[in-house]
Amino acid sequence: MDIAAWLASLGLGEYAPAFRDNDIDFELLPKLTTEDLTALGIRSVGHRRKLLSAISALAENSSAQPGSTLSTREEFAQDATDDDVAAPRAERRQLTVMFVDLVGSTALSQRLDPEDMREVILSYQQAVSREIARYEGRVAKLMGDGVLAYFGWPRAHEDDAERAVRAGLAAATATGRLGGPGGVPLAARVGIATGLVIVGDLVGEGAAQEEAVVGDTPNLAARLQGVAEPDSIVVAEATQRLVAGLFTATDLGERELKGFTAPVRCWRIVGETAAESRFEARHAVLTPLVGRHEELAFLAERWHRATSGQGQVLLLTGEAGIGKSRLLAALAAQVAAGPRSVLRYFCSAHYTNSALHPLISHLERAAGFVGDDNADTRFDKLTTLLTGIGAEAGEALPLLATLLSIDASGRYRPPKLPAPALRVRTLAALTRLVEASATNAPVLVLVEDAHWIDPTTAEWLEALVERLSDLPVLLVVTARPEFEPRWRALSCVDTLQLGRLEPCDGTAIMERVAGGKKLPRDIADRILANTEGVPLFVEELTKTVLDSDLLVEA
């Protein structure tokens, strides 16, 4: 039975399109909350209760079936519903809270019939909730014209503050696309704050039950929303520190906010920076490489082989924060002295379902696209790029222009091919770009964070691996240990796994972060014990200690 049939069996078949449009399948059913159902457009309390009861019954039935994709009763209880009472699970968390407000909703409600206002609010809530879900945040509460969301609970990510800002930008854009009365676009204001809270205590009963968050962070997010102009995002200083380098921000200075005794420094997010990668964005100035000299020598030797025409493929693996990107930055700096091309492709957790996103982003950077370029300008820049690397523009140009969604007023004829044939031709054209670059100079190809690679880019990468044996190319693919591509077993592929640093290397990183000063021995030992040899964690925890103002000069 599929979702549509299951809904029909409950007498709720009218909701099948909403479930389908939001990619809800049986695996996701046990994770749906009251807020999720409301965001799907199920406004009736009776229908929500009926659905939650049916989902609960599915979870109970599946718990006895080995291999079922549904959660057990105990797992299902973690996503509390109207009819399930979960045990208190309060915990201390760093949480990023986002508050979104619909601009001018009071004036709208005075002008519109209640039914029309209901449609406006519903479309706004659904648009915002979709963007929050896309970045794996949790809609905590829908309050008419306000939407409260958490990033970092119940599931924490290493980049929750970044996810919240991206979701805020997307939510403001999605709201602006909604047509208000008289065709006037709607607008939203967004406030975001990050801080320590106690979260998880259940308060209220029935449909009003929710997880309470104790701390200043939700209040701060709501107050920051009040500071924001329509279609803009304002973040607290703690959030700004976590996303610095990833987004362009304007310092709004200190503001007096209701309920806060001291002035609060605020920042307005303007947009993404032009940094090529997340690592580059967070490390504008590279610090000396620590504890990786043997690994760097290994990479340099493979580069030497590649320059002689023996294509090399290396899979560089290691856990998050272990230093994969830092090692590649050192390699790129080392090979910069001689003639070479560097092609960099970045996979992202936010684009795992966006076909060829790493290659599209690379082409846009390589061609020099900027935000206000029109279609003709982009087409000219793409043509110049292909000519510059010696690629045959005849077939590649219309394929790549189509890939980049360039509508250049009839300057090229889009290929009229079935989707499978178009994909094959496009992938071949992208591979030929690497081959064309290699005819001019040795090429260093870097594919980063391949554990987030989308299926179409993975197909291109596999074809590239099989093609490099007689080209002056070194291909380095970085990934976390769980990444297991089919091409890993090929004889032409080497694997290098980065381990954790020795304590002496961790000490060197701490002293570098501290500006050459030595931390008190007991503090240094605690940092080393808690970070367990992961260089990024050593850096971040040392910065946290230094920023805490708890240490004073001896």
C-alpha positions, 0 to 999 in steps of 0.5 A: 500500500502506498501513502495515497492508498493509506490516506484513502483508507482513513477517509483522508485521501484529499491530503495525498497531494500534500504528502506527495509534494512534500516527499512524505513516505512511510519511513518519515511517517513516525517522525511527523509532529503536530506542527508538521501536519499543520504545515502540510495543510491539515488544519482540522484538529480531528483530522490531525488526531486521526492521522496521529493515531493511525501513525501510532498504530503503524508504529506499534504493528511494525515494531514486531516486524524485523526489517521494518522501516517504521520506528518502534513504539519507544522510538516513535515516542521521541517525536511526541504527538497529541496522543502519545505521552513521552517521558521528560527528556530535558537536556542542556543544549546549544540551540539556534532559534529562528523567529519569522514574522509576517510583515503587516499582518494586522493591517491585512487582517483588517482589510481582508475577509477572515477566510481570505486572511486564513488562506494568506496565513496558511500559504505563508506558514507552509512556505516558511515551514518547507524551508525550515524542513529543507535545512533540517530545522524543527518548527516548534510553534506556528502562531498565526503570523509568527513561526518559531523554529529550532536548529540543534534540537532534537537533532544537532548538526555541526553547522546549525547556525549556518543552517538557520541563516540559510533557512532564514534567507530562503524563508524570506525569499519564499514569502516574497514570492507569495502574492498578497491582496492586490498582487502586492508581494508579502514580506517577512522579518527574521530574527536568529539567536544562538545560546545555551538552553534547557530543552525537552520538558513537555508542557501543555496538554493535547494539541497544545503540548510542546517542548519547553525551551528555558533560556534567553535565546528564544526571547532574543530571537523574537526581539531581533525579529522586531529590529529587522526590516521587511525581507531582512534577517538580523542575528545576534553576535553569538550567531554571527561569530559562528557564521562569520566568513560564510555570509556578508553581514552589516554591524547594526551596533548595540540596540536596546531590546525590551526585556534585556538589561544590557544593550545587544549587538545586532548584525544584518545578514546581507547574503552569502560571501564569494568564498569558494568553500566553507573552509576558505570562508572560515579560514581567510588566513591559513595558519601553519600546517601542524602534524601532517608533513608525512601526508603532505609529502605523500600527496606531493609525490603523487602530484609529481607522478601526475605531472609526468603523465601518469594520472593519479587518483587518491581518496583522502578520508577522515572524520569531521574536523580532522584536517582534510581541507587544510591538507588540500590547501597546503597541497594547492599552495605547494603546487602553485609555483609551477604551471598547473590548473586547479579545478575545485568541486565542493559537495554540500549537505544542503545540495545532496538532492541537487543534480550536478550542483558542485559542477554548476557552482564550479562553472559559475566561479570559473566563468566569473558570473556575478549576481547581476549578470544578464543571460547574454553576459553569462553566455559570453563569459561561458564562451570565453571560458571554453575558448580559454581552455581549448574546449570544443564549444560547438557541442559543449556550449549549448549543453553547458548553457542549458545546464546553467539555465542561460536563456540567451535570446536565441543565441544558441539552440537548446539540445532537443534530446530525451532526458537520459540522452541529455544527461549522458551528453552533458556528463561527457561534456563536463569530463571533456572540460577536464581533459581539455584543461590537461592539454595545457598544463597538469591539472589538480582536481579536488572534489571535497566532502564526497560523502554529500555527493549527489547521484549525478555528480557521483556518476560523473566522478566515476567516469572521470576516475576511469578516464585519468590513467593517461592524463597529467591529472591528480584527482583527490577526493575527500570524504568521511570514512563511511564513503564507499564508492564503487571505484575505490577498489580500482587498481589506479586508486590510492587511499590515505586515511588521516588519523588524529593528532598527537598531544604535542601537535594539539599543544602546538595548535593551542599555542598558535591560537593563543598567539604564542602564549601557553595556557595553564597546564590544567586547562591545556590538558582538559582541552586535549582530553576533550578534543581527542586529537581532532585539530578543528575541535582543538582550535574551536575549544581553545577559542571558546576558552580564550573568549570566555574571559575566564583566564587572566594574565598571570 
